[in-house]
Amino acid sequence: MLETRGLTKRYGQHTVVNNLSFACEPGEVLGFLGPNGAGKSTTMKIVTGFVAPSEGSASICGHDIQTETLAAQRRIGYLPEGAPLYAEMTPKQCLNFIADVHGLKGSHRRDRLDMVIEQMHLDPVLNQSTETLSKGFRRRVGLAQAILHDPDVLILDEPTDGLDPNQKHEVRELIRSLSADKLVVISTHILEEVDAVCSRAIIIAAGRLLVDGSPEELVKRGGSLEKLFREVTQGGLQ
């Protein structure tokens, strides 16, 4: 459903993503972990088609992101870091705009809008300007627009960063509810995210893949996820 092969990105002499290869299947919730500056966001931007790789390739549901960009992007729902939204729009206006972008029409459009509004519990704020919403509600709107076209692959970049504990719990519950028939990729530096929602975790540092396995396998290998993360990202375990 998502595959990278030798993915590499350089800016001048600086290598941000370094020969990264992995593949994901439907139903997985993949935690894409690493310290700040590890290359997580750049990788997400490459696999969603917003940044071109220097070398290697990425595909979504069999569509190469560079040569079949639109076909690949139609299968992706993407929530960038910080959930950027049009501040002057209401959630209702924002979601209708996204429906227009995806070409949703007629009863299918109405059904999808009703479904994501209910799923994300947006009714209380539908006609409130986005700039006045709490961080938690802004993330809900961001998730709603990411899943409106019912994508096969959902890519979330730091979906709970900056949220309070209650808001984190709400967003994680929403992610769980979405994972039954989709691939969900969560790029994060928050280790508790793995225990909370992930079925698999990849740890990268300096753009290189260091560890790949289930949370249970990672804990068994390192004694604890925190200990393993610290060791591999500081170069103590290869």
Backbone torsions as a table, in degrees:
resi	resn	phi	psi	omega
1	MET	NA	-36.6	171.1
2	LEU	-138.6	130.5	-179.8
3	GLU	-143.0	134.7	171.4
4	THR	-118.0	145.2	-178.2
5	ARG	-134.8	107.1	177.4
6	GLY	60.5	33.6	-174.1
7	LEU	-65.6	125.8	-177.7
8	THR	-139.6	138.2	175.5
9	LYS	-136.7	126.9	177.7
10	ARG	-120.9	143.7	168.9
11	TYR	-119.8	103.0	-172.9
12	GLY	64.4	-125.7	179.2
13	GLN	-90.0	-2.1	-175.2
14	HIS	-96.0	120.4	178.1
15	THR	-92.8	116.6	-177.2
16	VAL	-92.8	-40.1	176.1
17	VAL	-123.2	130.9	-166.8
18	ASN	-126.8	95.1	172.0
19	ASN	54.8	53.3	-173.0
20	LEU	-92.2	123.4	179.3
21	SER	-133.7	128.0	172.6
22	PHE	-164.2	163.2	179.2
23	ALA	-138.1	147.6	-176.7
24	CYS	-130.0	152.8	-176.7
25	GLU	-117.4	161.6	176.3
26	PRO	-58.7	145.4	178.7
27	GLY	87.6	-10.4	177.8
28	GLU	-80.3	146.9	164.6
29	VAL	-115.4	104.7	-173.9
30	LEU	-95.9	121.5	171.4
31	GLY	-88.1	117.5	-179.1
32	PHE	-102.2	97.4	-166.4
33	LEU	-105.3	153.6	173.7
34	GLY	171.4	158.6	176.7
35	PRO	-66.9	167.0	175.5
36	ASN	-56.8	134.5	-179.3
37	GLY	85.5	8.5	-176.9
38	ALA	-76.6	-17.5	-177.8
39	GLY	108.6	10.7	-176.9
40	LYS	-64.7	-54.0	-176.7
41	SER	-64.3	-37.2	177.7
42	THR	-63.2	-41.4	176.9
43	THR	-60.7	-44.0	179.4
44	MET	-63.1	-38.3	179.1
45	LYS	-68.2	-32.3	177.3
46	ILE	-70.1	-48.0	-175.0
47	VAL	-70.9	-17.6	175.6
48	THR	-95.3	-2.0	174.1
49	GLY	89.2	11.4	-178.9
50	PHE	-92.0	-17.5	176.8
51	VAL	-134.0	136.7	179.2
52	ALA	-86.9	138.6	176.7
53	PRO	-73.3	155.6	172.3
54	SER	-77.2	-36.0	177.0
55	GLU	-147.3	163.2	176.0
56	GLY	82.5	-173.6	-175.5
57	SER	-150.7	163.9	174.7
58	ALA	-140.7	144.3	179.1
59	SER	-135.0	148.6	176.6
60	ILE	-120.1	118.2	179.6
61	CYS	50.4	40.1	177.1
62	GLY	85.9	-3.6	-179.8
63	HIS	-101.3	122.2	178.1
64	ASP	-66.1	130.2	-173.4
65	ILE	-69.2	-21.1	179.6
66	GLN	-91.8	-38.8	-175.7
67	THR	-96.5	-20.2	177.8
68	GLU	-129.5	53.4	-169.4
69	THR	-57.7	-51.0	-176.5
70	LEU	-65.7	-40.1	178.3
71	ALA	-62.7	-39.9	177.9
72	ALA	-69.2	-43.9	-176.8
73	GLN	-67.1	-27.1	176.5
74	ARG	-63.6	-23.3	-178.7
75	ARG	-93.2	-0.8	-173.8
76	ILE	-109.8	139.0	162.7
77	GLY	-111.6	128.6	-171.0
78	TYR	-128.4	124.7	173.2
79	LEU	-114.6	100.9	-179.7
80	PRO	-66.6	165.5	178.3
81	GLU	-58.1	133.5	178.6
82	GLY	85.8	-3.7	179.0
83	ALA	48.5	60.7	-179.0
84	PRO	-63.5	133.9	-179.5
85	LEU	-137.8	164.6	174.3
86	TYR	-77.1	110.9	-170.6
87	ALA	-61.5	-32.6	-174.8
88	GLU	-82.2	-11.7	-179.9
89	MET	-85.4	155.4	167.8
90	THR	-87.2	161.8	174.9
91	PRO	-54.7	-37.9	179.4
92	LYS	-63.1	-45.3	178.8
93	GLN	-64.9	-41.2	-179.6
94	CYS	-61.4	-47.1	-177.8
95	LEU	-68.3	-35.3	175.4
96	ASN	-66.6	-36.9	176.1
97	PHE	-63.3	-44.9	179.4
98	ILE	-65.3	-36.4	176.2
99	ALA	-61.7	-39.6	176.1
100	ASP	-62.4	-44.3	-178.9
101	VAL	-58.3	-40.8	-178.0
102	HIS	-86.0	-0.5	177.1
103	GLY	70.8	26.8	178.5
104	LEU	-74.6	136.5	-175.4
105	LYS	-139.5	160.2	170.0
106	GLY	59.7	-143.2	-175.7
107	SER	-67.2	-32.0	178.1
108	HIS	-63.3	-42.2	177.4
109	ARG	-60.9	-49.0	-178.9
110	ARG	-61.5	-41.4	-179.5
111	ASP	-64.0	-43.5	-179.3
112	ARG	-67.3	-41.9	178.1
113	LEU	-61.9	-47.1	179.7
114	ASP	-61.1	-39.5	-176.1
115	MET	-66.6	-48.0	-176.5
116	VAL	-71.9	-33.1	176.9
117	ILE	-63.3	-41.1	178.0
118	GLU	-71.0	-43.7	-176.7
119	GLN	-63.5	-36.7	-178.5
120	MET	-95.2	3.6	177.0
121	HIS	54.1	51.3	-175.2
122	LEU	-96.8	-4.5	-177.5
123	ASP	-50.3	-43.7	-176.2
124	PRO	-64.4	-20.2	-173.9
125	VAL	-122.2	13.6	-172.8
126	LEU	-56.2	-36.3	-175.3
127	ASN	-109.3	21.1	178.0
128	GLN	-100.3	139.1	-178.5
129	SER	-62.4	140.1	-174.7
130	THR	-59.0	-35.4	-177.2
131	GLU	-65.3	-16.9	179.5
132	THR	-95.4	-1.0	-177.0
133	LEU	-80.1	153.4	172.9
134	SER	-68.4	163.8	177.8
135	LYS	-58.4	-39.8	-179.5
136	GLY	-61.1	-44.7	178.9
137	PHE	-69.4	-34.9	177.2
138	ARG	-63.1	-39.4	176.9
139	ARG	-65.2	-37.7	178.2
140	ARG	-63.0	-42.9	177.6
141	VAL	-63.3	-42.3	177.7
142	GLY	-59.7	-44.0	176.9
143	LEU	-64.9	-40.0	180.0
144	ALA	-60.7	-44.2	-179.6
145	GLN	-71.1	-28.3	179.5
146	ALA	-71.2	-30.5	-176.3
147	ILE	-105.1	1.4	-173.9
148	LEU	-56.4	-39.0	-178.0
149	HIS	-89.5	12.1	176.6
150	ASP	57.1	59.9	-177.6
151	PRO	-73.5	158.9	176.8
152	ASP	-81.4	-30.6	-176.3
153	VAL	-121.9	125.7	-179.8
154	LEU	-115.5	119.9	-177.4
155	ILE	-114.9	119.1	-174.4
156	LEU	-120.1	119.8	-178.3
157	ASP	-100.9	111.1	-179.4
158	GLU	50.2	58.0	-172.4
159	PRO	-67.8	-21.9	-178.2
160	THR	-116.7	6.7	-178.7
161	ASP	-62.9	128.7	178.0
162	GLY	86.5	-1.5	179.6
163	LEU	-89.1	153.6	176.2
164	ASP	-78.2	168.8	-175.1
165	PRO	-55.2	-41.0	179.3
166	ASN	-65.3	-42.3	179.7
167	GLN	-66.1	-39.3	176.4
168	LYS	-59.7	-45.1	179.6
169	HIS	-60.0	-43.2	-179.8
170	GLU	-61.8	-46.9	-178.3
171	VAL	-65.3	-40.4	179.9
172	ARG	-65.2	-37.7	176.1
173	GLU	-63.2	-38.9	177.4
174	LEU	-64.4	-40.7	178.9
175	ILE	-62.9	-43.9	177.9
176	ARG	-57.7	-41.7	-177.2
177	SER	-67.4	-21.4	-177.4
178	LEU	-90.8	-13.7	-166.7
179	SER	-85.3	-6.3	-173.6
180	ALA	-59.7	-43.3	-175.2
181	ASP	-124.8	17.0	-179.7
182	LYS	-128.2	162.8	164.8
183	LEU	-91.4	125.7	177.1
184	VAL	-115.3	124.6	177.1
185	VAL	-113.6	123.0	-179.4
186	ILE	-114.0	110.9	174.5
187	SER	-87.1	123.0	-173.7
188	THR	-158.2	158.4	168.8
189	HIS	-110.9	6.2	-178.1
190	ILE	-94.8	108.8	-172.8
191	LEU	-65.3	-31.5	-178.5
192	GLU	-63.9	-19.3	177.8
193	GLU	-61.0	-35.7	-177.8
194	VAL	-65.3	-51.0	178.6
195	ASP	-61.4	-34.2	-173.9
196	ALA	-73.5	-42.1	-170.3
197	VAL	-137.0	-13.3	-167.4
198	CYS	-92.1	143.8	172.9
199	SER	-98.7	-11.5	-178.7
200	ARG	-154.2	151.2	179.4
201	ALA	-138.7	139.9	171.7
202	ILE	-118.3	133.7	175.8
203	ILE	-112.5	128.4	175.4
204	ILE	-123.5	156.5	172.3
205	ALA	-152.5	141.4	-176.6
206	ALA	51.7	33.8	176.4
207	GLY	79.1	-0.1	-177.3
208	ARG	-105.6	142.5	174.6
209	LEU	-76.5	125.3	-177.6
210	LEU	-109.1	-39.1	-175.2
211	VAL	-142.8	142.3	177.7
212	ASP	-146.1	119.8	179.1
213	GLY	178.2	178.9	176.0
214	SER	-73.0	158.5	176.8
215	PRO	-54.7	-37.8	179.4
216	GLU	-64.6	-41.7	178.8
217	GLU	-65.4	-39.2	-179.7
218	LEU	-66.8	-41.1	178.3
219	VAL	-65.4	-41.5	179.3
220	LYS	-62.6	-37.4	-178.3
221	ARG	-72.9	-39.9	-172.3
222	GLY	-106.6	-5.1	-176.4
223	GLY	90.2	-38.3	171.8
224	SER	-159.5	156.5	-179.9
225	LEU	-63.3	-39.6	-179.6
226	GLU	-62.2	-43.5	-179.1
227	LYS	-65.8	-44.7	178.8
228	LEU	-62.8	-44.9	179.9
229	PHE	-58.0	-46.1	-178.9
230	ARG	-63.4	-42.4	-177.5
231	GLU	-67.5	-46.6	-175.9
232	VAL	-72.4	-37.0	-177.4
233	THR	-77.2	-17.9	175.0
234	GLN	-98.6	5.7	174.5
235	GLY	85.6	10.3	-177.0
236	GLY	-85.2	-10.3	-178.5
237	LEU	-145.0	125.5	-177.5
238	GLN	-112.2	NA	NA
